[in-house]
Structure formats: structure tokens, C-alpha cells
Amino acid sequence: MNSSEISKRRFEEVARAIDELLVTTFDDSFEELEPRFTALERRLLRSVVKTEFERREVKRRIAETLFTEAFGRNCPWPVFGRTLRRIQRLGYSHSERRYHVACLYAQWCQRHPEHDAREARRMLDEAEQRIRRLPRDHWRRMGLLKKLSELRARSGFPSGPEA
């Protein structure tokens, strides 16, 4: 078995562990869920992943999961903002992850009109720029641009600076 197959198996184990924890914490509050994911991250970093790339990806995946769960549980800004900042510090695995984070943030801002949404607009614009850098015939490019356009129409976040 070569190193890429071994790495693939480790990531399958990571994905399975995250999914299992999501299922078991489905009804938990975010305050109950977050420490369990933090503990899972520590365990995975200690015993499953081996390379620096794998370590960073585990951190990203846990951060993305916590961000998505904070959105799904409609957490207030102090919690939601903390999960957003962590993802921004870690960076994005690919354009689809950047798109996902920007879209959830825009939708969160729509639910919380008292929150200044300029950063969400900036993130949507940045996600769109990154998606447009993909080859014109790339399936991901076409699908994400269509979904992004639909989200902008629904949520009142038109393209461009302060549009």
C-alpha cells in the first residue's frame, strides 16, 4: 500500500469519527457539542493523522463542522463569530469550502439583521472570485456560481462593492 492510499484510509477514519460524533450529538446544545469535538480533534491529531498536511486538514474539518453546527443551532454572534474566525485563521481546503462558509455567514446575517453584514458581502464576493478562477467548464464552477447567484437573489447580497 502506497503513502497516498494510507493517507486516504486515515482520512476515511477521520470522516467516520466526525460523522459518528455528529450523530450522537444531534440533540445536544452547542455548549455540549463543542467540547466533544475539541476532544475528538485532540484524539485524531494524537493518534490518527501523521503529516502536517493531515493535521491541518483535521483542524479545518473540525472547525468547519463546528461552524456549520453553530449556524444550524442559530448561535449568537459571540459563539458563531468565534467559529468563523477559527476557519478564517486555518484557511480553506478548496473553493467549495470557502463558498460554504460565506453562504452560511450571509444567511446568519440575514437572520440577525442587527449584525453588520459587510464582512459577509466581502466573503461572498471573495468566494465568487475564487470560483471564477476555476476552468470555465469545471462542474464545480458552474454549479457553485448558479447557487451563489440564487443565494444573492434570496438574501439581498448582490454582487459587487456595496451593490
C-alpha positions in Angstrom: 0.0 0.0 0.0 1.5 3.4 -1.0 1.5 6.5 1.1 -1.5 8.1 -0.7 -3.6 5.1 0.0 -2.5 5.1 3.6 -3.4 8.8 3.9 -6.7 8.2 2.2 -7.5 5.5 4.8 -6.6 7.9 7.7 -9.0 10.5 6.3 -11.7 7.9 6.0 -11.2 7.2 9.7 -11.3 11.0 10.4 -14.6 11.4 8.4 -16.2 8.4 10.1 -15.3 9.7 13.6 -16.7 13.1 12.8 -19.9 11.7 11.4 -20.4 9.3 14.3 -19.9 12.2 16.8 -22.4 14.3 14.8 -25.0 11.6 15.0 -24.5 11.1 18.8 -24.7 14.9 19.5 -27.6 15.6 17.2 -29.9 16.8 20.1 -27.1 18.4 22.2 -26.7 22.1 22.6 -23.7 23.8 21.1 -22.2 24.2 24.5 -22.3 20.4 25.0 -21.2 19.6 21.4 -18.2 21.9 21.2 -16.0 20.3 23.9 -16.7 16.8 22.5 -15.5 17.9 19.1 -12.5 19.5 20.6 -11.7 16.3 22.4 -12.1 14.4 19.1 -9.8 16.7 17.4 -7.1 16.2 20.0 -7.5 12.4 19.8 -7.3 12.4 16.0 -4.2 14.7 16.0 -2.6 12.5 18.6 -3.4 9.0 17.2 -4.6 9.0 13.6 -3.1 11.6 11.3 0.7 11.7 10.7 1.7 14.5 8.3 1.4 18.3 8.8 -1.0 18.5 5.9 -3.3 15.9 7.5 -3.1 17.7 10.9 -4.2 21.0 9.2 -7.0 19.3 7.4 -8.3 17.7 10.6 -8.3 21.1 12.2 -10.1 22.5 9.2 -12.7 19.8 9.2 -13.5 20.1 12.9 -13.6 23.9 12.5 -16.0 23.6 9.6 -18.2 21.1 11.4 -18.4 23.4 14.5 -19.2 26.4 12.3 -21.9 24.6 10.5 -23.4 23.4 13.8 -23.2 26.9 15.3 -25.2 28.1 12.2 -27.7 25.2 12.5 -28.2 25.9 16.2 -28.6 29.6 15.5 -25.8 30.5 18.0 -25.4 34.2 18.9 -22.5 36.2 17.5 -20.0 35.6 20.3 -20.2 31.8 19.5 -20.8 32.0 15.8 -18.2 34.7 15.3 -15.6 32.6 17.2 -16.2 29.6 14.9 -16.0 31.8 11.8 -12.7 33.4 12.9 -11.2 29.9 13.5 -12.0 28.8 10.0 -10.6 32.1 8.6 -7.3 31.5 10.5 -7.0 27.9 9.3 -7.8 28.7 5.7 -10.0 26.7 3.3 -9.3 23.3 1.7 -10.8 24.4 -1.6 -13.2 26.9 -3.2 -16.3 24.9 -2.2 -15.5 25.2 1.5 -14.9 28.9 1.1 -18.3 29.2 -0.7 -20.0 27.1 2.1 -18.7 29.4 4.9 -19.5 32.6 3.0 -23.1 31.4 2.3 -23.8 30.3 5.9 -22.4 33.6 7.2 -24.6 35.6 4.8 -27.6 33.6 5.8 -26.8 34.0 9.5 -26.6 37.8 8.9 -30.0 37.6 7.3 -31.4 36.0 10.4 -29.6 38.7 12.6 -30.3 42.0 10.8 -28.7 43.9 13.7 -25.3 42.4 12.7 -23.2 44.4 10.2 -23.2 42.3 7.1 -20.4 44.0 5.2 -18.0 41.2 6.0 -20.5 38.6 4.8 -20.8 40.5 1.5 -17.0 40.7 1.2 -16.7 37.0 1.8 -19.4 36.2 -0.8 -17.5 38.4 -3.3 -14.2 36.7 -2.5 -15.8 33.2 -2.8 -17.2 34.2 -6.2 -13.8 35.4 -7.4 -12.2 32.2 -6.4 -14.9 30.1 -8.1 -14.5 32.2 -11.3 -10.8 31.2 -11.3 -11.8 27.5 -11.9 -11.8 26.4 -15.5 -15.0 27.6 -17.3 -16.2 24.1 -18.0 -15.4 22.8 -14.5 -18.6 21.2 -13.0 -17.9 22.8 -9.6 -17.6 26.3 -11.1 -20.9 26.1 -13.0 -22.9 24.7 -10.1 -21.5 27.0 -7.4 -21.9 30.1 -9.5 -25.6 29.2 -10.1 -26.2 28.5 -6.4 -24.3 31.7 -5.4 -26.5 33.8 -7.7 -29.6 32.2 -6.2 -28.5 32.9 -2.7 -27.7 36.5 -3.6 -31.1 37.0 -5.0 -32.8 35.4 -2.0 -30.8 37.1 0.7 -30.3 40.6 -0.7 -26.5 40.3 -1.2 -26.0 41.5 -4.8 -22.6 41.2 -6.4 -20.0 44.0 -6.2 -18.9 46.6 -3.7 -21.8 47.8 -1.7 -24.1 47.0 -4.6 
